Amino acid sequence: MAQLRIPGPTPLPPEVLQSQTKQMINHRGSEYHAMMTDVTNKIKYVYQTKNDLFILTGSGTGGMEAAIVNMLSPGDQVLSVSIGIFGDRFASIAQAFGAKIIPCKFEMGKAADPDVVRKALVDNPEVKAVLITHNETSTGVTNDLAALSKVVKSFGKLLIVDCISSMSSINCPVDEWQIDVAISGSQKGWMAPPGLTFVSVSQKAWDAYSKAKMPRFYWDFGQAKKYLAKEETPWTPAVSVIYALQVGLNMLVKEGLENIFARHERVGKATREGAKALGLKLVADEKYASNTVTSIWLPAGIEYKALSKTMREDYQITITGGQGALDGKIFRIGHLGWVDVKDIDECMVALKGALTKLGYKN
Ligand SMILES: *Cc1c(COP(=O)(O)O)cnc(C)c1O
């Protein structure tokens, strides 16, 4: 069967696809109200949080921008902990709105070192907020967010985390890890189409909100809170994506968080073991290897374009390439959402076949 093995959008179960053919409803009516509350509560279950949780219409990057403009003022110092492209993007957004970025960058493939972050916070006492990517999709590395959060919180700083490609696949308990704003996106592990982003907002984040002066309108958390009290959103939401999300969430809740995380551990491990069995080298430090996306170095003599074309045309499997400095050097396999080990087994058979066709010898 054809497989979309990229880190979002992800393949959707048939019942999720079906749900999107439903007729539109009034987004200010009782049927919508019930759906909004149900979906919000189920996302909070996945987030493991009692904080406010808003569903915003936009992609994940919109959620990142929302976090920045609601939390900060121009001129604020922000520590940007980056281990790849998405970490860099977070800093770029903050910078675009006038924040002063203090970079804390780590080599591609490595996780952020909590001791280096601690030193950066000692050296920069004026830092207002710390930006961290939980799961860096460009390299396939999952940061030790529990340890990083401990450091950030020992300095009493605001913690804003891009959990876009981890939440709903990898354990990310928002309250336990004291994440002030946690962002995710519907097209990653949520078994829903693209179009929605989720943000949780802690009390500390609300305190920051009350002082934040960056320009905002569409993304204003205050508006979102006011309307959520009426089981609505300030602006017209992506109604059909919410239909789909509700079905995906029902499946997630039924499976249960423990089982979801265990399944992603299995598929992550199967992908890494499969790649290594083919003699391939992983980009990520294996201790921090992601269970939602695996990055693999292209072996000598194999070009990404030829590999992805052979995978797609001969095996109906879509993989993706490297971003930024890793473009043309690596390929990536997404394994989040509606996926199990048998999908990975199939993918590995195809990968072996494609590499062999292209002249690769293990
Ligand atoms: C996918 C992703 C994003 C961006 O999300 P869009 O929905 O494409 O805007 C940001 N951060 C991470 C870690 C991601 O995986």
The ligand as an SDF file (V2000), in Angstrom:
LIG
                    3D

 15 15  0  0  0  0  0  0  0  0999 V2000
    6.2310   20.7200   11.3690 C   0  0  0  0  0  0  0  0  0  0  0  0
    6.9780   21.4950   12.3840 C   0  0  0  0  0  0  0  0  0  0  0  0
    6.8600   22.8880   12.4850 C   0  0  0  0  0  0  0  0  0  0  0  0
    6.1180   23.7350   11.5190 C   0  0  0  0  0  0  0  0  0  0  0  0
    4.8380   23.4430   11.3790 O   0  0  0  0  0  0  0  0  0  0  0  0
    3.9730   23.9880   10.1280 P   0  0  0  0  0  0  0  0  0  0  0  0
    2.6870   23.3380   10.4510 O   0  0  0  0  0  0  0  0  0  0  0  0
    4.6230   23.4990    8.8800 O   0  0  0  0  0  0  0  0  0  0  0  0
    3.9290   25.4510   10.2100 O   0  0  0  0  0  0  0  0  0  0  0  0
    7.5280   23.5280   13.5050 C   0  0  0  0  0  0  0  0  0  0  0  0
    8.2960   22.8650   14.3650 N   0  0  0  0  0  0  0  0  0  0  0  0
    8.4570   21.5320   14.2920 C   0  0  0  0  0  0  0  0  0  0  0  0
    9.3450   20.8570   15.2740 C   0  0  0  0  0  0  0  0  0  0  0  0
    7.8150   20.8120   13.2860 C   0  0  0  0  0  0  0  0  0  0  0  0
    7.9860   19.4940   13.1910 O   0  0  0  0  0  0  0  0  0  0  0  0
  1  2  1  0
  2  3  1  0
  2 14  2  0
  3  4  1  0
  3 10  2  0
  4  5  1  0
  5  6  1  0
  6  7  2  0
  6  8  1  0
  6  9  1  0
 10 11  1  0
 11 12  2  0
 12 13  1  0
 12 14  1  0
 14 15  1  0
M  END
$$$$
